[in-house]
Amino acid sequence: MTLVRKKNRTVRYYQVSLYPTLFDDFLLVHHCGTRCSRRSKKSYFKTKKEALINSLNIISAKKEEGFELLRKHSA
């Protein structure tokens, strides 16, 4: 999921992704776009439910900071 925040003439992105691993756990990766650290934050969770709850907490916090869901335009 990609979130975006437009402020003045800059646009900032924040991406949250969830991946199943080969070891029956889940990897949550989140990182920001312009003017942020290029490092991704990675967390592993034993269940999909734990990973989803954590990702929703991150998304909620980012929405409080003014980020919105990036909407794709249809052609």
KOLGU-4560 file (N, C-alpha, C; in nm, 3 decimals, padded with zeros to 5 digits):
<recs>
<n_xx: 00.084 n_yy: -00.115 n_zz: 00.000 ca_xx: 00.000 ca_yy: 00.000 ca_zz: 00.000 c_xx: 00.090 c_yy: 00.123 c_zz: 00.000 mol: A seq: 1 type: MET>
<n_xx: 00.055 n_yy: 00.218 n_zz: -00.081 ca_xx: 00.133 ca_yy: 00.341 ca_zz: -00.090 c_xx: 00.050 c_yy: 00.458 c_zz: -00.040 mol: A seq: 2 type: THR>
<n_xx: 00.110 n_yy: 00.536 n_zz: 00.047 ca_xx: 00.048 ca_yy: 00.656 ca_zz: 00.100 c_xx: 00.124 c_yy: 00.776 c_zz: 00.045 mol: A seq: 3 type: LEU>
<n_xx: 00.055 n_yy: 00.888 n_zz: 00.031 ca_xx: 00.118 ca_yy: 01.008 ca_zz: -00.023 c_xx: 00.076 c_yy: 01.130 c_zz: 00.059 mol: A seq: 4 type: VAL>
<n_xx: 00.168 n_yy: 01.225 n_zz: 00.071 ca_xx: 00.137 ca_yy: 01.351 ca_zz: 00.139 c_xx: 00.194 c_yy: 01.463 c_zz: 00.054 mol: A seq: 5 type: ARG>
<n_xx: 00.108 n_yy: 01.553 n_zz: 00.012 ca_xx: 00.150 ca_yy: 01.668 ca_zz: -00.068 c_xx: 00.156 c_yy: 01.790 c_zz: 00.024 mol: A seq: 6 type: LYS>
<n_xx: 00.271 n_yy: 01.856 n_zz: 00.021 ca_xx: 00.289 ca_yy: 01.973 ca_zz: 00.104 c_xx: 00.369 c_yy: 02.075 c_zz: 00.024 mol: A seq: 7 type: LYS>
<n_xx: 00.308 n_yy: 02.191 n_zz: 00.004 ca_xx: 00.368 ca_yy: 02.294 ca_zz: -00.080 c_xx: 00.403 c_yy: 02.236 c_zz: -00.216 mol: A seq: 8 type: ASN>
<n_xx: 00.529 n_yy: 02.234 n_zz: -00.251 ca_xx: 00.570 ca_yy: 02.184 ca_zz: -00.383 c_xx: 00.636 c_yy: 02.046 c_zz: -00.375 mol: A seq: 9 type: ARG>
<n_xx: 00.629 n_yy: 01.981 n_zz: -00.260 ca_xx: 00.690 ca_yy: 01.849 ca_zz: -00.245 c_xx: 00.583 c_yy: 01.743 c_zz: -00.224 mol: A seq: 10 type: THR>
<n_xx: 00.619 n_yy: 01.624 n_zz: -00.265 ca_xx: 00.531 ca_yy: 01.508 ca_zz: -00.246 c_xx: 00.614 c_yy: 01.403 c_zz: -00.173 mol: A seq: 11 type: VAL>
<n_xx: 00.559 n_yy: 01.351 n_zz: -00.065 ca_xx: 00.627 ca_yy: 01.245 ca_zz: 00.009 c_xx: 00.545 c_yy: 01.117 c_zz: -00.001 mol: A seq: 12 type: ARG>
<n_xx: 00.619 n_yy: 01.008 n_zz: -00.013 ca_xx: 00.556 ca_yy: 00.877 ca_zz: -00.024 c_xx: 00.593 c_yy: 00.790 c_zz: 00.095 mol: A seq: 13 type: TYR>
<n_xx: 00.504 n_yy: 00.699 n_zz: 00.129 ca_xx: 00.531 ca_yy: 00.601 ca_zz: 00.233 c_xx: 00.469 c_yy: 00.471 c_zz: 00.188 mol: A seq: 14 type: TYR>
<n_xx: 00.546 n_yy: 00.364 n_zz: 00.189 ca_xx: 00.496 ca_yy: 00.236 ca_zz: 00.139 c_xx: 00.502 c_yy: 00.131 c_zz: 00.248 mol: A seq: 15 type: GLN>
<n_xx: 00.396 n_yy: 00.054 n_zz: 00.258 ca_xx: 00.385 ca_yy: -00.057 ca_zz: 00.353 c_xx: 00.353 c_yy: -00.183 c_zz: 00.273 mol: A seq: 16 type: VAL>
<n_xx: 00.437 n_yy: -00.287 n_zz: 00.290 ca_xx: 00.418 ca_yy: -00.411 ca_zz: 00.215 c_xx: 00.427 c_yy: -00.530 c_zz: 00.310 mol: A seq: 17 type: SER>
<n_xx: 00.349 n_yy: -00.632 n_zz: 00.280 ca_xx: 00.346 ca_yy: -00.754 ca_zz: 00.361 c_xx: 00.372 c_yy: -00.873 c_zz: 00.270 mol: A seq: 18 type: LEU>
<n_xx: 00.469 n_yy: -00.959 n_zz: 00.311 ca_xx: 00.508 ca_yy: -01.074 ca_zz: 00.230 c_xx: 00.509 c_yy: -01.201 c_zz: 00.314 mol: A seq: 19 type: TYR>
<n_xx: 00.457 n_yy: -01.312 n_zz: 00.261 ca_xx: 00.477 ca_yy: -01.441 ca_zz: 00.330 c_xx: 00.620 c_yy: -01.487 c_zz: 00.304 mol: A seq: 20 type: PRO>
<n_xx: 00.679 n_yy: -01.558 n_zz: 00.400 ca_xx: 00.815 ca_yy: -01.608 ca_zz: 00.383 c_xx: 00.813 c_yy: -01.760 c_zz: 00.365 mol: A seq: 21 type: THR>
<n_xx: 00.927 n_yy: -01.815 n_zz: 00.339 ca_xx: 00.938 ca_yy: -01.960 ca_zz: 00.321 c_xx: 00.927 c_yy: -02.036 c_zz: 00.453 mol: A seq: 22 type: LEU>
<n_xx: 00.934 n_yy: -01.964 n_zz: 00.564 ca_xx: 00.935 ca_yy: -02.028 ca_zz: 00.696 c_xx: 00.803 c_yy: -02.011 c_zz: 00.770 mol: A seq: 23 type: PHE>
<n_xx: 00.694 n_yy: -01.992 n_zz: 00.694 ca_xx: 00.559 ca_yy: -01.978 ca_zz: 00.748 c_xx: 00.542 c_yy: -01.862 c_zz: 00.844 mol: A seq: 24 type: ASP>
<n_xx: 00.619 n_yy: -01.756 n_zz: 00.824 ca_xx: 00.594 ca_yy: -01.633 ca_zz: 00.897 c_xx: 00.576 c_yy: -01.522 c_zz: 00.794 mol: A seq: 25 type: ASP>
<n_xx: 00.562 n_yy: -01.399 n_zz: 00.840 ca_xx: 00.531 ca_yy: -01.289 ca_zz: 00.749 c_xx: 00.628 c_yy: -01.175 c_zz: 00.772 mol: A seq: 26 type: PHE>
<n_xx: 00.670 n_yy: -01.113 n_zz: 00.662 ca_xx: 00.763 ca_yy: -01.001 ca_zz: 00.664 c_xx: 00.687 c_yy: -00.874 c_zz: 00.633 mol: A seq: 27 type: LEU>
<n_xx: 00.699 n_yy: -00.776 n_zz: 00.722 ca_xx: 00.639 ca_yy: -00.645 ca_zz: 00.702 c_xx: 00.751 c_yy: -00.547 c_zz: 00.672 mol: A seq: 28 type: LEU>
<n_xx: 00.744 n_yy: -00.483 n_zz: 00.556 ca_xx: 00.845 ca_yy: -00.388 ca_zz: 00.513 c_xx: 00.777 c_yy: -00.253 c_zz: 00.496 mol: A seq: 29 type: VAL>
<n_xx: 00.837 n_yy: -00.149 n_zz: 00.555 ca_xx: 00.783 ca_yy: -00.015 ca_zz: 00.534 c_xx: 00.897 c_yy: 00.085 c_zz: 00.522 mol: A seq: 30 type: HIS>
<n_xx: 00.879 n_yy: 00.178 n_zz: 00.430 ca_xx: 00.981 ca_yy: 00.280 ca_zz: 00.407 c_xx: 00.917 c_yy: 00.403 c_zz: 00.343 mol: A seq: 31 type: HIS>
<n_xx: 00.990 n_yy: 00.513 n_zz: 00.352 ca_xx: 00.938 ca_yy: 00.638 ca_zz: 00.296 c_xx: 01.015 c_yy: 00.676 c_zz: 00.171 mol: A seq: 32 type: CYS>
<n_xx: 00.957 n_yy: 00.769 n_zz: 00.097 ca_xx: 01.014 ca_yy: 00.811 ca_zz: -00.030 c_xx: 01.110 c_yy: 00.928 c_zz: -00.017 mol: A seq: 33 type: GLY>
<n_xx: 01.080 n_yy: 01.038 n_zz: -00.081 ca_xx: 01.170 ca_yy: 01.151 ca_zz: -00.092 c_xx: 01.215 c_yy: 01.206 c_zz: 00.042 mol: A seq: 34 type: THR>
<n_xx: 01.342 n_yy: 01.239 n_zz: 00.048 ca_xx: 01.406 ca_yy: 01.301 ca_zz: 00.165 c_xx: 01.399 c_yy: 01.217 c_zz: 00.293 mol: A seq: 35 type: ARG>
<n_xx: 01.391 n_yy: 01.090 n_zz: 00.279 ca_xx: 01.390 ca_yy: 01.001 ca_zz: 00.395 c_xx: 01.508 c_yy: 00.905 c_zz: 00.384 mol: A seq: 36 type: CYS>
<n_xx: 01.532 n_yy: 00.837 n_zz: 00.492 ca_xx: 01.635 ca_yy: 00.734 ca_zz: 00.490 c_xx: 01.600 c_yy: 00.630 c_zz: 00.385 mol: A seq: 37 type: SER>
<n_xx: 01.698 n_yy: 00.585 n_zz: 00.313 ca_xx: 01.672 ca_yy: 00.484 ca_zz: 00.210 c_xx: 01.657 c_yy: 00.345 c_zz: 00.269 mol: A seq: 38 type: ARG>
<n_xx: 01.681 n_yy: 00.330 n_zz: 00.396 ca_xx: 01.666 ca_yy: 00.199 ca_zz: 00.459 c_xx: 01.520 c_yy: 00.167 c_zz: 00.484 mol: A seq: 39 type: ARG>
<n_xx: 01.488 n_yy: 00.044 n_zz: 00.458 ca_xx: 01.354 ca_yy: -00.006 ca_zz: 00.489 c_xx: 01.354 c_yy: -00.060 c_zz: 00.631 mol: A seq: 40 type: SER>
<n_xx: 01.241 n_yy: -00.048 n_zz: 00.695 ca_xx: 01.224 ca_yy: -00.109 ca_zz: 00.826 c_xx: 01.156 c_yy: -00.244 c_zz: 00.803 mol: A seq: 41 type: LYS>
<n_xx: 01.216 n_yy: -00.349 n_zz: 00.857 ca_xx: 01.164 ca_yy: -00.483 ca_zz: 00.836 c_xx: 01.130 c_yy: -00.547 c_zz: 00.970 mol: A seq: 42 type: LYS>
<n_xx: 01.016 n_yy: -00.613 n_zz: 00.974 ca_xx: 00.973 ca_yy: -00.684 ca_zz: 01.094 c_xx: 00.913 c_yy: -00.817 c_zz: 01.052 mol: A seq: 43 type: SER>
<n_xx: 00.941 n_yy: -00.919 n_zz: 01.132 ca_xx: 00.886 ca_yy: -01.052 ca_zz: 01.107 c_xx: 00.779 c_yy: -01.083 c_zz: 01.211 mol: A seq: 44 type: TYR>
<n_xx: 00.673 n_yy: -01.151 n_zz: 01.167 ca_xx: 00.563 ca_yy: -01.187 ca_zz: 01.255 c_xx: 00.527 c_yy: -01.334 c_zz: 01.233 mol: A seq: 45 type: PHE>
<n_xx: 00.488 n_yy: -01.400 n_zz: 01.340 ca_xx: 00.454 ca_yy: -01.542 ca_zz: 01.331 c_xx: 00.322 c_yy: -01.566 c_zz: 01.258 mol: A seq: 46 type: LYS>
<n_xx: 00.229 n_yy: -01.474 n_zz: 01.273 ca_xx: 00.099 ca_yy: -01.492 ca_zz: 01.207 c_xx: 00.066 c_yy: -01.373 c_zz: 01.117 mol: A seq: 47 type: THR>
<n_xx: -00.019 n_yy: -01.400 n_zz: 01.021 ca_xx: -00.062 ca_yy: -01.295 ca_zz: 00.930 c_xx: -00.144 c_yy: -01.189 c_zz: 01.005 mol: A seq: 48 type: LYS>
<n_xx: -00.220 n_yy: -01.234 n_zz: 01.104 ca_xx: -00.301 ca_yy: -01.142 ca_zz: 01.182 c_xx: -00.214 c_yy: -01.040 c_zz: 01.255 mol: A seq: 49 type: LYS>
<n_xx: -00.105 n_yy: -01.085 n_zz: 01.317 ca_xx: -00.014 ca_yy: -00.993 ca_zz: 01.386 c_xx: 00.047 c_yy: -00.892 c_zz: 01.289 mol: A seq: 50 type: GLU>
<n_xx: 00.086 n_yy: -00.940 n_zz: 01.172 ca_xx: 00.146 ca_yy: -00.853 ca_zz: 01.071 c_xx: 00.046 c_yy: -00.750 c_zz: 01.021 mol: A seq: 51 type: ALA>
<n_xx: -00.078 n_yy: -00.793 n_zz: 00.997 ca_xx: -00.181 ca_yy: -00.701 ca_zz: 00.950 c_xx: -00.214 c_yy: -00.594 c_zz: 01.054 mol: A seq: 52 type: LEU>
<n_xx: -00.224 n_yy: -00.635 n_zz: 01.179 ca_xx: -00.253 ca_yy: -00.538 ca_zz: 01.286 c_xx: -00.141 c_yy: -00.435 c_zz: 01.294 mol: A seq: 53 type: ILE>
<n_xx: -00.017 n_yy: -00.481 n_zz: 01.286 ca_xx: 00.096 ca_yy: -00.389 ca_zz: 01.292 c_xx: 00.097 c_yy: -00.295 c_zz: 01.171 mol: A seq: 54 type: ASN>
<n_xx: 00.067 n_yy: -00.348 n_zz: 01.053 ca_xx: 00.065 ca_yy: -00.262 ca_zz: 00.933 c_xx: -00.047 c_yy: -00.159 c_zz: 00.943 mol: A seq: 55 type: SER>
<n_xx: -00.162 n_yy: -00.198 n_zz: 00.996 ca_xx: -00.272 ca_yy: -00.103 ca_zz: 01.013 c_xx: -00.237 c_yy: 00.006 c_zz: 01.114 mol: A seq: 56 type: LEU>
<n_xx: -00.162 n_yy: -00.029 n_zz: 01.217 ca_xx: -00.116 ca_yy: 00.072 ca_zz: 01.313 c_xx: -00.023 c_yy: 00.172 c_zz: 01.247 mol: A seq: 57 type: ASN>
<n_xx: 00.067 n_yy: 00.123 n_zz: 01.162 ca_xx: 00.159 ca_yy: 00.212 ca_zz: 01.090 c_xx: 00.081 c_yy: 00.304 c_zz: 00.997 mol: A seq: 58 type: ILE>
<n_xx: -00.013 n_yy: 00.247 n_zz: 00.923 ca_xx: -00.093 ca_yy: 00.327 ca_zz: 00.829 c_xx: -00.175 c_yy: 00.431 c_zz: 00.903 mol: A seq: 59 type: ILE>
<n_xx: -00.232 n_yy: 00.394 n_zz: 01.016 ca_xx: -00.311 ca_yy: 00.487 ca_zz: 01.096 c_xx: -00.225 c_yy: 00.603 c_zz: 01.145 mol: A seq: 60 type: SER>
<n_xx: -00.105 n_yy: 00.573 n_zz: 01.191 ca_xx: -00.013 ca_yy: 00.678 ca_zz: 01.238 c_xx: 00.025 c_yy: 00.771 c_zz: 01.124 mol: A seq: 61 type: ALA>
<n_xx: 00.047 n_yy: 00.717 n_zz: 01.006 ca_xx: 00.083 ca_yy: 00.799 ca_zz: 00.891 c_xx: -00.034 c_yy: 00.886 c_zz: 00.846 mol: A seq: 62 type: LYS>
<n_xx: -00.156 n_yy: 00.834 n_zz: 00.856 ca_xx: -00.273 ca_yy: 00.914 ca_zz: 00.821 c_xx: -00.287 c_yy: 01.032 c_zz: 00.917 mol: A seq: 63 type: LYS>
<n_xx: -00.253 n_yy: 01.013 n_zz: 01.043 ca_xx: -00.256 ca_yy: 01.122 ca_zz: 01.139 c_xx: -00.153 c_yy: 01.229 c_zz: 01.105 mol: A seq: 64 type: GLU>
<n_xx: -00.046 n_yy: 01.190 n_zz: 01.036 ca_xx: 00.058 ca_yy: 01.284 ca_zz: 00.993 c_xx: 00.022 c_yy: 01.353 c_zz: 00.862 mol: A seq: 65 type: GLU>
<n_xx: -00.095 n_yy: 01.321 n_zz: 00.805 ca_xx: -00.140 ca_yy: 01.387 ca_zz: 00.684 c_xx: -00.126 c_yy: 01.306 c_zz: 00.557 mol: A seq: 66 type: GLY>
<n_xx: -00.083 n_yy: 01.182 n_zz: 00.566 ca_xx: -00.072 ca_yy: 01.096 ca_zz: 00.448 c_xx: -00.209 c_yy: 01.044 c_zz: 00.409 mol: A seq: 67 type: PHE>
<n_xx: -00.228 n_yy: 01.022 n_zz: 00.278 ca_xx: -00.352 ca_yy: 00.965 ca_zz: 00.225 c_xx: -00.317 c_yy: 00.851 c_zz: 00.132 mol: A seq: 68 type: GLU>
<n_xx: -00.413 n_yy: 00.764 n_zz: 00.107 ca_xx: -00.391 ca_yy: 00.653 ca_zz: 00.013 c_xx: -00.367 c_yy: 00.708 c_zz: -00.127 mol: A seq: 69 type: LEU>
<n_xx: -00.269 n_yy: 00.653 n_zz: -00.195 ca_xx: -00.243 ca_yy: 00.692 ca_zz: -00.334 c_xx: -00.347 c_yy: 00.625 c_zz: -00.421 mol: A seq: 70 type: LEU>
<n_xx: -00.420 n_yy: 00.705 n_zz: -00.493 ca_xx: -00.525 ca_yy: 00.652 ca_zz: -00.579 c_xx: -00.474 c_yy: 00.649 c_zz: -00.722 mol: A seq: 71 type: ARG>
<n_xx: -00.496 n_yy: 00.535 n_zz: -00.786 ca_xx: -00.453 ca_yy: 00.519 ca_zz: -00.926 c_xx: -00.566 c_yy: 00.569 c_zz: -01.016 mol: A seq: 72 type: LYS>
<n_xx: -00.527 n_yy: 00.645 n_zz: -01.116 ca_xx: -00.625 ca_yy: 00.697 ca_zz: -01.211 c_xx: -00.647 c_yy: 00.597 c_zz: -01.322 mol: A seq: 73 type: HIS>
<n_xx: -00.771 n_yy: 00.573 n_zz: -01.356 ca_xx: -00.801 ca_yy: 00.482 ca_zz: -01.465 c_xx: -00.800 c_yy: 00.558 c_zz: -01.597 mol: A seq: 74 type: SER>
<n_xx: -00.755 n_yy: 00.493 n_zz: -01.700 ca_xx: -00.743 ca_yy: 00.559 ca_zz: -01.831 c_xx: -00.870 c_yy: 00.556 c_zz: -01.909 mol: A seq: 75 type: ALA>
</recs>
